[in-house]
């Protein structure tokens, strides 16, 4: 019979790159489940038996369990609330305007306005989409958006399996003007335009 300390050692040895073992629970006498987390508390699940430890490819966002079974529009509402909370806590600037939309086959789309071209391009190196500060802000916004995600994508077998698709984009001043014109004319916002 597999002991807890043996299972823990096996699970730690098989931790995926960038993840650490968080919890280990016995399911049956010969089987354990392992939960691995990374620095953002995205999780991966695994299984430990006498034959060894295996890690499932699916990655879960830290808030996935809370919203499992909800429709995309309900998840978008949760993400909107998380952005409001991040603004009040000072995680993202107060003057940002964050638009979270879902539907029309595009998944959950987040468009951020209220930023100047100067901010977007400050300290920008060749080949990069944004400057250092703007790229840092984008990472924070993406982490908030991905908190409810379930990602079973496997590039080795060309399997693309996301709970919801979409993207986060920081709109340039020209894109902000374009969106304002579309709203004034009553047209739905256009597709993503490269910066």
N, C-alpha and C positions, 0 to 999 in steps of 0.2 A: 504494500500500500504506500502511496505517495504521501510524504509528510509535508506540512506547511512550509518548513524551512527549505526543503528540497525544491518545492514548487516555486518559492520566492526566488531562490538562486537561479532556477531555470528561466523564470520570467524576466529577471533583471538582465541575464545574459542575452535574451532575445529582444530586448527593448529596441524599437525602431529608432533610426537616427534622429536626434533632436528631441526624443521623448524620454521620460523616466517613469518607472513603475510608481503608480499612485496607490492603488489598493489591490488586494488579492483576496478572493472569497472562495471558499469551498462550496461547490454545488452538489457534488456527490463524493463518495469515498475516494473515487479515482479521478476526479475532474475538478479543476479550479477555473475561475474566470479572473482575468487580469484587466485592470484599467490603467492605461498609460496616458500621461498628459505632457504637453510641451509648455514652454514659458508663457503662452497665452491661454493656457488651460483648454486648448482644443484637445479632445480625447480620442484615443483609439482603443479598441477592445481586443483582448486576446484570450486564448484558452491554453491551459496547461494540463497535460495528462502524463502518464508514465512514458509515453512515446516521445514526449518533448513539448516545447512551447511553440505556439503559432500565433501570429498577429494578423488580425483581419485588416483588410485594406481600407475599410471605411473609416473616415475621420469625422468626428462630431464636434460641432461648435459648443462652447461652454454653456449656452442657454438652449440647446436643441431639445432636451428632454421636456422643458417647460412648454414648448410649443408644438410638440409632436402631434400630428393629426390635424393641425390647423390649416386652413386654406392660405394661399399666397397673400391675399389681401389682408388677412389677419396678422400674418407675420410682418407684412409691411407696416401695419399700424404699430406693432411692438417696436420695430426698428425706429419709427418716427418718435415714439416715446423715449427710446434710449438716446436719440440725438438731442431731444429737449433736455433730458437729464444731464447729458454730457456738457451741454451749454451752460446750465445753471451751476454745475460743479467746476466750471472753468477748464474742462478738458479740451474743448474746442472754443474758438473765439465767439463772443456773443453776437458780433455783427454778421456772421455767416447766415445765408439763407439756404436751407437744405430742403430740397424737394425729393420726396420718396414716392415713386409711382410703381404700380404693379399692373400686370395684365398685358393684353395685346401681344402675347407670345414672347415678350422680352424679359420676363422674370421680374426682378426687383431692381429698378433703376434709380440711382441716387445722383442728382445733379446739384452741385454746390456753386452758388453765386455769391457776389459780394466781395470778391477778391480782385485785386488789380493785376494787370499783366506784369507790373514790376515785381510784385510778390511771387507770382508764378515762375518767373524766370530768374530770380535772384540766385546767384551762385550756380547757375545751370551750366553743366558741362556738355560737351558735344555728345550727341546720341541719346541724351536723357530727355524725357518728356517734360519734367519740371525741375526747378531748383531744389536745393537741399531742404529748406524749410517747408516748401509746398509738398515735397515728396513725403516728409514726415507727417504732415497733416493728412495727406491722402492715406497713409498707412493706418492712422488712428480711425479715420472714417471707414476704411475697409474692414478693420477688425470689428467695429460695431455692427456693420452690415452682415458680416459672416458669422456672428455669434449664434445664429439659429440654423446654420447650414449643416447638411449631411452630405459629405463628399465621398462617394465610392468610386471615383475615377481611377482607372488603372491604365497608365500610358503603355505598359508592356503588352496589353491585349486590346488597345484602342477602345476601352470601355469608358464612356462619358456618362457619369451618373451623379447629377447634382439635385438636391432638393429644389433649389431655385437658381435660375441663371441670372444674368444681369451684370451690372458694373457700377463703379463710382467714378464720376468725372468732375474735375474742377473746371468750371467754365471760364474761358477767356473773356475779356471785355467785349469782343466782337460777338461771341456766342451769347453773352448775356443780352446784348442789344437785339440779336436775332430772336431769342426766346420772348423778349418783351414785345416785339412786333407780332409774333405769332399769337401771343395772348390777346393783344389789342384787336387782331383780326378774327379772334374766336377759333383759330385753328389749333389742333392738338400739337404739342411740342414735337419738333422734328427728331430724327435719329441723331445718334452721337456724331459729333463733328470733331475731327482731330484738331488738337490745339494749335 
